[in-house]
């Protein structure tokens, strides 16, 4: 039953990850075309003209077709940031992970295994799941005909296997954030290059340079640069925050797993 629930959760997460980017692209294109590109944002009510003075929506629209792509990246980063925040918060459990691990260690020192398992059920989350697996293995090896070292290894192996099952769910979608951190900057630079090409093409026109075309090209270059750098910065910050949280959770798991093995070794001569 538990395995079926885990498989269902994994499939739902996969569907979510696969639909975020297409949905974000649709939203970005709609916003770009119908809100930023609304005639009311431009002189003479024509999107082909310059934006009205001080109208930022029209100014951003002049960034060209790279803008909705960068908006898609930004929406994707924001969406996965919220998703990872809630997932990691749920993985930590209901209370403080540090206090939970300390409580488990105290109960282990008192050889109160059942109470420690009950505490895991109360705490919930990935950390509690791993520790509970180790505690149940702790109880199970007592009735097995194994040497002491073999029993300790069995407990450690159970903790390692439970950790390996929990880690993928903690690290899911982080690769998307790390990828967008790099791709956003490159896409912004692409928009910058295309904008500068347009600007220099305007200057190369016969006679006096077309100031309108020149300003549009420079606008496209600067807007795409700003969008790309901003999205990349946000992705890097969130990625580092989440990896730090995961490191703290795995450290707590390792600490509790070590305590379980050491407690068994101390209580069984």
Sine and cosine of phi, psi and omega as CSV:
sin_phi,cos_phi,sin_psi,cos_psi,sin_omega,cos_omega
0.00,0.00,-0.71,0.70,0.00,-1.00
-0.91,0.42,-0.63,0.78,0.03,-1.00
-0.90,0.44,-0.63,0.78,0.03,-1.00
-0.90,0.44,-0.63,0.78,0.03,-1.00
-0.91,0.41,-0.64,0.77,0.04,-1.00
-0.90,0.43,-0.66,0.75,0.02,-1.00
-0.91,0.42,-0.63,0.78,0.04,-1.00
-0.90,0.43,-0.66,0.75,0.01,-1.00
-0.90,0.44,-0.66,0.75,0.01,-1.00
-0.90,0.43,-0.67,0.74,-0.01,-1.00
-0.91,0.42,-0.63,0.78,0.04,-1.00
-0.91,0.42,-0.64,0.77,0.04,-1.00
-0.91,0.41,-0.60,0.80,0.02,-1.00
-0.91,0.41,-0.67,0.74,0.04,-1.00
-0.89,0.45,-0.67,0.74,0.02,-1.00
-0.87,0.49,-0.74,0.67,-0.02,-1.00
-0.90,0.44,-0.58,0.82,-0.04,-1.00
-0.97,0.26,-0.40,0.92,-0.06,-1.00
-0.99,-0.13,-0.27,0.96,-0.07,-1.00
-0.88,0.47,-0.76,0.65,-0.08,-1.00
-0.91,0.41,-0.74,0.68,0.06,-1.00
-0.86,0.51,-0.67,0.75,0.02,-1.00
-0.91,0.42,-0.67,0.74,0.03,-1.00
-0.88,0.47,-0.61,0.79,0.03,-1.00
-0.91,0.42,-0.69,0.73,0.01,-1.00
-0.89,0.46,-0.70,0.71,0.01,-1.00
-0.89,0.46,-0.70,0.72,-0.03,-1.00
-0.89,0.45,-0.68,0.74,0.00,-1.00
-0.91,0.42,-0.67,0.74,0.02,-1.00
-0.89,0.45,-0.70,0.71,0.03,-1.00
-0.90,0.45,-0.69,0.72,-0.02,-1.00
-0.89,0.45,-0.68,0.73,-0.11,-0.99
-0.99,0.16,-0.69,0.72,-0.17,-0.99
-0.98,-0.18,-0.33,0.94,0.02,-1.00
-0.96,-0.27,-0.83,0.56,0.02,-1.00
-0.94,0.33,-0.56,0.83,-0.03,-1.00
-1.00,-0.04,0.25,0.97,0.02,-1.00
-0.89,0.45,0.67,-0.74,-0.03,-1.00
-0.83,0.56,-0.48,0.88,-0.03,-1.00
-0.91,0.41,-0.23,0.97,-0.02,-1.00
-1.00,0.02,-0.03,1.00,-0.14,-0.99
-0.80,-0.61,0.38,-0.93,0.03,-1.00
-0.91,0.41,0.74,-0.67,-0.01,-1.00
0.96,0.29,0.17,0.99,0.01,-1.00
0.92,0.39,0.40,0.92,-0.03,-1.00
-0.84,-0.54,0.88,-0.48,0.00,-1.00
-0.86,0.50,-0.28,0.96,0.03,-1.00
-0.97,0.24,-0.32,0.95,0.01,-1.00
-1.00,0.09,0.03,-1.00,0.04,-1.00
-0.94,0.34,0.48,-0.88,0.06,-1.00
-0.92,0.38,0.41,-0.91,0.06,-1.00
-0.88,0.47,0.53,-0.85,0.00,-1.00
-0.83,0.56,0.79,-0.61,0.02,-1.00
0.98,0.17,0.04,1.00,0.01,-1.00
-1.00,0.02,0.97,-0.25,-0.08,-1.00
-0.97,0.26,-0.50,0.87,0.01,-1.00
-0.90,0.44,-0.71,0.71,0.04,-1.00
-0.91,0.41,-0.59,0.80,0.03,-1.00
-0.89,0.45,-0.70,0.71,0.02,-1.00
-0.91,0.42,-0.60,0.80,0.01,-1.00
-0.86,0.51,-0.55,0.84,-0.02,-1.00
-0.95,0.33,-0.07,1.00,0.06,-1.00
-0.94,0.35,-0.21,0.98,0.06,-1.00
1.00,-0.01,-0.14,-0.99,-0.13,-0.99
-0.94,0.33,-0.22,0.97,0.05,-1.00
-0.94,0.34,-0.45,0.89,-0.05,-1.00
-0.85,0.52,-0.77,0.63,0.01,-1.00
-0.89,0.46,-0.48,0.88,0.06,-1.00
-0.92,0.40,-0.71,0.70,0.03,-1.00
-0.92,0.38,-0.56,0.83,0.08,-1.00
-0.90,0.44,-0.61,0.80,0.07,-1.00
-0.88,0.48,-0.70,0.71,0.04,-1.00
-0.87,0.49,-0.70,0.72,-0.02,-1.00
-0.89,0.45,-0.71,0.70,0.03,-1.00
-0.89,0.45,-0.61,0.80,0.02,-1.00
-0.91,0.42,-0.70,0.72,0.03,-1.00
-0.88,0.48,-0.70,0.71,0.00,-1.00
-0.89,0.45,-0.70,0.71,-0.02,-1.00
-0.88,0.47,-0.75,0.66,-0.02,-1.00
-0.94,0.33,-0.44,0.90,0.07,-1.00
-0.91,0.41,-0.70,0.71,0.06,-1.00
-0.90,0.43,-0.68,0.73,-0.02,-1.00
-0.89,0.46,-0.69,0.72,0.02,-1.00
-0.93,0.37,-0.59,0.81,0.00,-1.00
-0.88,0.48,-0.75,0.66,-0.02,-1.00
-0.93,0.36,-0.60,0.80,0.00,-1.00
-0.91,0.42,-0.72,0.70,-0.02,-1.00
-0.95,0.32,-0.54,0.84,0.08,-1.00
-0.90,0.43,-0.67,0.74,0.04,-1.00
-0.92,0.38,-0.57,0.82,0.00,-1.00
-0.92,0.39,-0.51,0.86,0.01,-1.00
-0.94,0.33,-0.42,0.91,0.02,-1.00
0.98,-0.17,-0.15,-0.99,-0.11,-0.99
-0.98,0.20,-0.54,0.84,-0.05,-1.00
-0.89,-0.46,-0.19,-0.98,0.03,-1.00
-0.92,0.40,0.77,-0.64,0.00,-1.00
-0.91,0.41,-0.64,0.77,-0.01,-1.00
-0.88,0.47,-0.74,0.68,0.02,-1.00
-0.91,0.41,-0.60,0.80,0.02,-1.00
-0.88,0.47,-0.74,0.67,0.00,-1.00
-0.89,0.46,-0.66,0.75,0.03,-1.00
-0.89,0.47,-0.65,0.76,0.02,-1.00
-0.90,0.43,-0.66,0.75,0.03,-1.00
-0.89,0.46,-0.67,0.75,0.00,-1.00
-0.90,0.44,-0.63,0.78,0.04,-1.00
-0.90,0.43,-0.68,0.73,0.02,-1.00
-0.91,0.41,-0.58,0.81,0.05,-1.00
-0.91,0.40,-0.65,0.76,0.03,-1.00
-0.88,0.47,-0.50,0.86,0.02,-1.00
-1.00,-0.01,0.05,1.00,0.00,-1.00
0.87,0.50,0.61,0.79,0.03,-1.00
-0.97,-0.23,0.97,0.24,-0.10,-0.99
-0.94,0.34,-0.69,0.73,-0.02,-1.00
-0.89,0.46,-0.62,0.79,0.04,-1.00
-0.92,0.40,-0.59,0.81,0.03,-1.00
-0.92,0.39,-0.63,0.77,0.06,-1.00
-0.90,0.44,-0.66,0.75,0.03,-1.00
-0.89,0.45,-0.60,0.80,0.04,-1.00
-0.91,0.42,-0.60,0.80,0.05,-1.00
-0.90,0.43,-0.66,0.75,0.03,-1.00
-0.89,0.45,-0.56,0.83,0.01,-1.00
-0.97,0.26,-0.64,0.77,-0.04,-1.00
-0.94,0.33,-0.72,0.70,-0.05,-1.00
0.88,0.48,0.01,-1.00,-0.03,-1.00
1.00,-0.08,0.13,-0.99,-0.07,-1.00
-0.91,0.42,-0.67,0.74,0.00,-1.00
-0.88,0.48,-0.72,0.69,0.00,-1.00
-0.90,0.44,-0.60,0.80,0.01,-1.00
-0.89,0.46,-0.68,0.73,-0.01,-1.00
-0.92,0.40,-0.72,0.70,-0.02,-1.00
-0.90,0.43,-0.62,0.78,0.02,-1.00
-0.89,0.46,-0.65,0.76,0.04,-1.00
-0.87,0.49,-0.67,0.74,0.03,-1.00
-0.91,0.42,-0.63,0.78,0.01,-1.00
-0.92,0.38,-0.65,0.76,0.02,-1.00
-0.91,0.41,-0.58,0.82,0.07,-1.00
-0.93,0.36,-0.58,0.82,0.07,-1.00
-0.83,0.55,-0.71,0.70,0.01,-1.00
-0.94,0.34,-0.58,0.82,-0.08,-1.00
-0.94,0.33,-0.60,0.80,-0.08,-1.00
-0.95,0.31,-0.31,0.95,-0.02,-1.00
-0.89,0.45,-0.48,0.88,0.00,-1.00
-0.99,-0.12,0.10,1.00,-0.02,-1.00
-0.99,-0.13,0.52,-0.85,-0.02,-1.00
-1.00,0.04,0.97,0.24,-0.01,-1.00
-0.74,-0.67,0.37,-0.93,0.11,-0.99
-0.94,0.34,0.33,-0.94,-0.04,-1.00
-0.85,0.52,-0.71,0.70,-0.01,-1.00
-0.90,0.44,-0.59,0.81,0.02,-1.00
-0.92,0.39,-0.61,0.79,0.04,-1.00
-0.92,0.40,-0.65,0.76,0.04,-1.00
-0.90,0.44,-0.68,0.74,0.04,-1.00
-0.90,0.44,-0.60,0.80,0.02,-1.00
-0.90,0.43,-0.65,0.76,0.03,-1.00
-0.91,0.41,-0.71,0.70,0.00,-1.00
-0.89,0.45,-0.64,0.77,0.02,-1.00
-0.91,0.42,-0.63,0.78,0.03,-1.00
-0.89,0.45,-0.67,0.74,0.03,-1.00
-0.90,0.44,-0.67,0.74,0.00,-1.00
-0.90,0.43,-0.67,0.74,0.01,-1.00
-0.92,0.40,-0.66,0.76,0.03,-1.00
-0.91,0.42,-0.61,0.80,0.03,-1.00
-0.91,0.42,-0.67,0.74,-0.01,-1.00
-0.91,0.42,-0.43,0.90,0.05,-1.00
-0.98,0.19,-0.50,0.87,-0.05,-1.00
-1.00,0.07,-0.54,0.84,-0.09,-1.00
-0.86,0.51,-0.67,0.74,0.01,-1.00
-0.84,0.54,-0.61,0.79,0.02,-1.00
-0.94,0.35,-0.50,0.87,0.02,-1.00
-0.96,0.26,-0.59,0.81,-0.08,-1.00
-1.00,-0.07,-0.02,1.00,-0.03,-1.00
-0.86,0.51,0.63,-0.77,0.09,-1.00
0.95,0.31,-0.09,1.00,0.06,-1.00
-0.92,0.39,-0.52,0.86,0.02,-1.00
-0.90,0.43,-0.51,0.86,0.04,-1.00
-0.92,0.39,-0.68,0.74,0.03,-1.00
-0.89,0.45,-0.69,0.72,-0.01,-1.00
-0.91,0.40,-0.58,0.81,0.02,-1.00
-0.93,0.37,-0.71,0.70,0.00,-1.00
-0.91,0.41,-0.47,0.88,0.04,-1.00
-0.87,0.49,-0.57,0.82,0.01,-1.00
-1.00,0.03,-0.70,0.72,-0.09,-1.00
-0.92,0.38,-0.58,0.82,-0.01,-1.00
-0.87,0.49,-0.69,0.73,0.03,-1.00
-0.89,0.45,-0.70,0.72,0.00,-1.00
-0.90,0.43,-0.65,0.76,0.02,-1.00
-0.92,0.40,-0.61,0.79,0.07,-1.00
-0.90,0.44,-0.65,0.76,0.04,-1.00
-0.91,0.41,-0.59,0.80,0.07,-1.00
-0.87,0.49,-0.71,0.71,0.05,-1.00
-0.89,0.46,-0.58,0.81,0.03,-1.00
-0.90,0.44,-0.72,0.70,0.00,-1.00
-0.89,0.46,-0.69,0.72,-0.01,-1.00
-0.90,0.43,-0.62,0.79,0.04,-1.00
-0.91,0.42,-0.65,0.76,0.02,-1.00
-0.93,0.36,-0.56,0.83,0.08,-1.00
-0.88,0.48,-0.69,0.73,0.03,-1.00
-0.90,0.44,-0.64,0.77,-0.02,-1.00
-0.90,0.43,-0.71,0.70,-0.01,-1.00
-0.95,0.32,-0.48,0.88,0.08,-1.00
-0.91,0.42,-0.62,0.79,0.05,-1.00
-0.90,0.43,-0.62,0.78,0.01,-1.00
-0.94,0.35,-0.42,0.91,-0.05,-1.00
-0.99,0.11,-0.07,1.00,-0.01,-1.00
-0.91,0.42,0.48,-0.88,0.01,-1.00
-0.90,0.43,0.61,-0.79,0.01,-1.00
0.98,0.17,-0.51,-0.86,-0.02,-1.00
-0.94,0.33,0.63,-0.77,0.02,-1.00
-0.87,0.48,0.57,-0.82,0.04,-1.00
-0.98,0.22,0.97,-0.25,-0.08,-1.00
-0.91,0.41,-0.54,0.84,0.01,-1.00
-0.92,0.40,-0.76,0.66,0.01,-1.00
-0.90,0.43,-0.59,0.81,0.02,-1.00
-0.91,0.43,-0.70,0.72,-0.01,-1.00
-0.93,0.38,-0.59,0.81,0.04,-1.00
-0.90,0.43,-0.66,0.75,0.00,-1.00
-0.90,0.43,-0.70,0.72,0.01,-1.00
-0.91,0.41,-0.63,0.78,0.03,-1.00
-0.88,0.48,-0.70,0.71,0.01,-1.00
-0.87,0.49,-0.66,0.75,-0.02,-1.00
-0.90,0.44,-0.75,0.66,-0.08,-1.00
-0.94,0.33,-0.64,0.76,-0.03,-1.00
-0.90,0.43,-0.71,0.70,0.00,-1.00
-0.92,0.40,-0.59,0.81,0.05,-1.00
-0.89,0.46,-0.72,0.69,-0.02,-1.00
-0.89,0.45,-0.70,0.71,0.01,-1.00
-0.89,0.46,-0.71,0.71,-0.04,-1.00
-0.90,0.43,-0.72,0.69,-0.01,-1.00
-0.92,0.40,-0.68,0.74,0.00,-1.00
-0.88,0.47,-0.72,0.70,0.02,-1.00
-0.90,0.43,-0.67,0.74,0.02,-1.00
-0.89,0.46,-0.69,0.73,0.00,-1.00
-0.88,0.47,-0.70,0.72,0.01,-1.00
-0.89,0.46,-0.69,0.73,0.00,-1.00
-0.89,0.45,-0.66,0.75,0.00,-1.00
-0.91,0.42,-0.70,0.72,-0.01,-1.00
-0.88,0.48,-0.74,0.67,-0.03,-1.00
-0.92,0.40,-0.62,0.78,0.02,-1.00
-0.87,0.49,-0.71,0.71,0.00,-1.00
-0.91,0.40,-0.61,0.79,0.04,-1.00
-0.89,0.46,-0.72,0.70,-0.07,-1.00
-0.95,0.32,-0.63,0.78,0.03,-1.00
-0.91,0.42,-0.57,0.82,0.06,-1.00
-0.90,0.43,-0.68,0.73,0.04,-1.00
-0.88,0.47,-0.68,0.73,0.00,-1.00
-0.90,0.43,-0.65,0.76,0.03,-1.00
-0.88,0.48,-0.64,0.77,0.02,-1.00
-0.92,0.40,-0.64,0.76,0.02,-1.00
-0.91,0.41,-0.70,0.72,-0.01,-1.00
-0.92,0.39,-0.56,0.83,0.06,-1.00
-0.90,0.44,-0.66,0.75,0.04,-1.00
-0.89,0.45,-0.64,0.77,0.03,-1.00
-0.90,0.44,-0.72,0.70,0.00,-1.00
-0.89,0.46,-0.65,0.76,0.00,-1.00
-0.89,0.45,-0.71,0.70,0.00,-1.00
-0.92,0.38,-0.66,0.76,0.02,-1.00
-0.88,0.47,-0.65,0.76,0.05,-1.00
-0.90,0.44,-0.64,0.77,0.00,-1.00
-0.90,0.43,-0.63,0.78,0.02,-1.00
-0.88,0.47,-0.73,0.68,-0.01,-1.00
-0.91,0.41,-0.67,0.74,-0.01,-1.00
-0.92,0.38,-0.59,0.81,0.03,-1.00
-0.91,0.42,-0.66,0.75,0.03,-1.00
-0.90,0.44,-0.67,0.74,-0.01,-1.00
-0.89,0.45,-0.61,0.80,-0.03,-1.00
-0.96,0.26,-0.54,0.84,-0.08,-1.00
-1.00,0.01,-0.14,0.99,-0.02,-1.00
-0.78,-0.62,0.98,-0.20,-0.04,-1.00
-0.99,0.13,0.00,0.00,0.00,0.00
